């Protein structure tokens, strides 16, 4: 059965590659995925799938009913691209300047389209499959917007599942884990107000640059002296904007950065200690400080039962030696976390290889996520689609 499924999906690979590369060539930013959503909706409708649009502005949901009553499953793919230039020059490189599919959402969309086509053509299951094509994963919180627009009320789901390609993980392999697999993502902004002066007469001013430097170092003590050494956490000051001339001490500095954790406990501690340090340290250096902390995405935490099911399905698909069911979590973030807060489910990684799949004309950089030389590996499309199909059958099997 599995081999027949893979053979069918393999026969579709030329068409699927054309779809994926067409999406790659016309990338769209968060909540602007109009062309992509049109493509998705048109293809779903051509396969006889009931289509609903407009959740999260540009989201698309396809509903595939099986033979009879039963449970319901949600399968999610993201559609948006990144605001960055592409350095690849092959034929399907971005034609939208400054926008690129550098995270493989074009591939995620295509894998789910392939699964939807197969499931709609066979309907050899009880219950309902909802294929969710989500906008704005890259910082826009499209998953949260779809949920706020009634995703799970309009389309009841007993569980929801997600998948992301993973460069460096060999093609043909998968990774997942029970519990946290991706980190929470938070941002901070600190405005420091001092007193400008001549650079040669620092005693006449109050230097916010020195304060920013002291805070940058002080924040690292949170990770080494406040946080449990076995608890992952990242504080990265990524921007310090200040100054206008070599010989002028500015009167203002703005610091920005990101915080990543795998638990709310660690996140609460880091935010609290950053706030505790900012005011008194700035005051000790005679600056005034405004501290703002924004929690964007929570940690992506897989549920035990659904993680076990995903691992079982993947083992049947590619063999136990090709599945790492205790993969190390990433400190990157993913807004599928919002769906896993609303419904049980599991998020997995599918190996994208090391970049050898790229055709002539790729950029000089490595084939890693958010890199101008990245490209999705079309050869893994049948495998990802097969996982969706087998997972659906297993989840909706009333005897399972």
N, C-alpha and C positions, 0 to 999 in steps of 0.2 A: 504494500500500500504506500509506504513512504517513498520507495524508489519510483513508483508510478507518478506520485505527486511531484517529485523533483524533476522527473523527465518532462512532465507537462510544463512546469515552470521554466525549465531550461529551454524548451522549444519557444517559449515566449520571450526569451532574453533579448533578442534583437529589437523587438518592439519596445520592451521595457527600457532598454538602453536609450533608444530614441526619445522616449518620454522623459527619462531622467535628465538627459543632456539638454533637452529643450527647456526644462525647468531651470537647469543650471545656467543656461545662456541668458535667461531673463529673470534674475533674482530680484526679490522685492523685500523691502524692510517691514518691520513690525506694523501690523494693522493696515498695510498697503498691499497685501497679497491678493490683489484682485485678479490679475491674469492667472496666477497659480490656482486660486480657488475656482476660477472659471474652467480651467483644464480639468481639475479634479471632479467637479460637478458634472461636466460633460461626459467624462469617461464613466463615472458611476452610473449615470442615467442610461448610457449606451449598453450597459450590462444588466439593465433591468432593476437597478437598485433605487430604493426610495431615498430621495435626497432632501436635506434640510439645510438652509443657509442662514447666515446672519448672526449666529451666536459668537460673541467676541468680535463683532464687526465683520470679519472676513472668514470666520470659521465655517467648516463644512462637516456635516454629519450624515453618514449613509446608514440606513437601517436595512439589514438583511434578515428576513424571517426564515426560520427553518421549517421542518415538516409539521411541527405541532408545538403545543405549549411547553415551556421549560424555563430555565434560567436565562439570564442575559449577561453578556460580556462586552466590555469596551476595549477597543484596540486603538491606540493613539499614535499619530505621527505629527511632527511639527513642519511648518511650511516656510518660515521666514528666513531671510538671509542677514548678513552682517554689513555694517557701514564701513567697508574697507576695500581697497583696490585689489584686483586680481593680477598676479604676475604671470599666470599661465597665458600662453598664446595659441593653444590648440583650438580647433574649430568651435568647440562648445564653450569657450571662455566667455565670461560675462560681457554682455553688450550694454549693460547699465553702469556707466562709469561711477566708481566709488562704492559699488555694492557687489557683494560676492557671496556665493554659497560656499563658505569656508568651514562649515560645520557638518555638512552632509545631510541637511534637511531635505535637499532634493532627492537623495537616496532613500531617506526614511519615508517620504511621501510615495515614492515609486514602489517600495517593498509592500506598503500597505495597500496600494492600488492593486498590485498583483494578487495579494491575498483576497481582496474584496472580489476581484473578477472570478477567482477560483471558487470561493465560497458561494457566490451568487449563481454560478453555473452548476453547482452540485447540490447545495442545500441538504447535505446528508447529515443533518444534526437537528436536534430539538432546541427550541428556544430562539433567541434573537442575538445577532451580532451587530454591534454599533461600531462603525469605523469612524474615528474622530480625527479630522485634519485641522490641527490647531494653529492659529496665528501667534506671532509675537512671543516666541520662547526666549529670544535673545534680549532679555532685560525688560520686555514689555508686560510680562505676566499674563500672557494670553490664556493660559490654563485657568487662572483665577477669574478672568473676565468671562470665559465660557461658563464657568460654574455659577458666577453671579447672574448670568443671563438665563439660568435654569437648565443647564446641561443634564444634570442627574434627575431633575424632576420631569423634564420633557422626555428623557430617554433613560428609564430606570435601568441600572446596571448593578449586578451583584458583585462584580469585581472589574478592575480596569488595569490594563497592562501597557507598558511602554518599552521602547527599544532605541538604542543609540549606537551608531558605529563607533569603533574605538581604534584609532591608528596605533600601531605598535603591537596590538593583539593580532596574532597570525590569522589570515583569512581562513575560514573553516572552523574557527574556534569561537567560544562564547565565554563571557564572564558575568557573574552575579554574586550576590551574597544576601543572606538574611540580615535584616536591620539596615543601618545607614549605608548607602552606596555613593551618594553625592552630598556635598556639604550645603549648609545654609549660606546665603550671600547677603551681607549687609554693607552699607556704605556709611561713611562719616564725613562731616565737613566741620572744620574748626576755623573760626575767624579770630585772629590775634591783632589787637590794636595797641600800638605803642606810640612813640613820639619820634618823628623824623629829625635827623640831624646830619651834619657834615660827616662823611666817613672818616675824616681825620680827627673828629672831635666827638667820639662816641659817648663821652661822659655827659654831653649835653642832651642826649636823646634817650629813648627807651627802645631797645632793639627787638622787634618781633621775630627777626630771623634767628637769633640765638635761642629764643623761646621755642620756635618751631623745631629747631635742632634738638633741644633738650627733650621736648615732648616725644619726638620720634624715637629717641633712645629709651625714654622712660616707658613707653608703651610695650617694649620688648620684655621688660621685667614682669609684665602681667603674665606672659606665657611661661616664663622661667621661674617665677616665684609665687604666683597666685593660682595658676591653673594646675590641676592634677597632671603630673608628668605623663600619665598614660592616656590623657584626654587630648585629642588633636585640636589644634587651634592655630589660626593664622591672623596676624595683624600686619597689614602692608600699607605704609604711607606711600602713596604713588604719585602725589602731586604736592608741591609747595610753590605757590604763586606769590611773588613778592618782588619789589624793587624795580627801578627804572634806569639807574645809572651806577657806574662803578664807584663813585665817590659820594653816594647818598645812602644814608641809612633810612629805609622806608618806614612809614608809620603804620603799615598794614601788611599782614601775611595771611594767606588762606591755605590750609592743609586739607587734603582729601585723600581717601583711601578705601580699602576694603577689609572686611572681617569675615572669616570663614570658620565654621565649626560643624561638628557632627551631632551636637545635642543642644537642646535649649538651655540646659544647665550651664554649659560652657559659654553659650552666647550671653546669657544673663550676667554671668560673672564678668566677662570681658567688657560689655557695655558699661556696667556699673563702675568697674575699676578705671576705665578710660575717662569717664565723667569725673570720678574722684580725683584723678591726677591732673586733669586739664585746668580746672579752676585754681587750685592752690599753687601749682607750679607756675602758672602764668602770673598769678598775683605776686609770688615770691620774686619774680623777675620784672615786676612793675608793669606788666601788660594786663589788659582786659581781654577776656576770652568768651566767645559764644560757641557752644558745643551742640552739634546736631547729629543724631544717629538714626539711620533709616534701615529697618529690616525689610529686605526685598523678598528673597525666596527662603522658605524653610529648608531644612535638610530633607533629602529624598530618602525615605525610610521604607524598605520593603517589608511586607507582612509575612510572617513565617509560613503560613499554609500556602500562600500563592507563590512564594519563593521556592518552596519544595516542589510544587507542581511544575513551575517553569524549569527547574533543574531536571526533573524527571523527563519532561517532554524533550528538552535539549539533548539529554543522554540518549534517548531513543533515536533522535535525529542524526547525531554525529558521533555518538560513542562517549563513554565516560572520560576517556583520556583527552577529549577535545573540549571539555567543559570544566571551567574553574568555578566551583560553587562557593568558594570562599575568597573571592577576589578582594584585593585591597581597595578600600573606598578612595574616591577622588575628592580633592578639595575644590574641584569645580562645582558649579551649581546648576540646577535644572528645575524648571517650574512645573514639571510633572509632579513635584512634591505636593502641590496643592491638590491634585487629584487623589494622591495616596493619603492625604489627610481626610478626604471626603469619602473614599471607598477603599476597601482592601485591594491589594494588587502587588505587582512586582515590575521592576524596571531592570532591564538587562543590557549588556554590551555585546555587540557582534563585531568580531575582528575585521578591521579594514585593511590589514596588512601593513607593510612598511613603505609603500609608495611605488613599488615595482610595476604596478598596474598602469601607471600614468603613461599616456602616449607622448610622442615627441611634441615639444612645445611647452612642457611644464616648466615652472619657474625654478630658480636655483635653490629655494628653501626646501626643508623637509616636508613630507606629507603629513603634517600634524594639524590638529584642529585650530582654527582661527589663524591660519598661516596663508599667505598669498599664493603659495604653491600647492595647496591642498586640492585633492579631487576625490570624490567618492569612488569606491571600487565596484564597478558594475557587476563583476563576477559573483559578488556575494548576494546579489538581489534575489535569486531563486531560493537561497538558503534562508534568508530572513523572511521571505514570504511563506516558505514551508513551515517555519516555526509558528507564524501566526495561524496558519491553517490547522496544524496539529494541536496547538494550544487550545484553539476554539473547540475542536472536536472533543478533546479530553475534558475541558471545563464544562461543556454542555452535555456530556454523556451522563444520563440519569443513573447509570450503574456505577459510575466512578466514585 
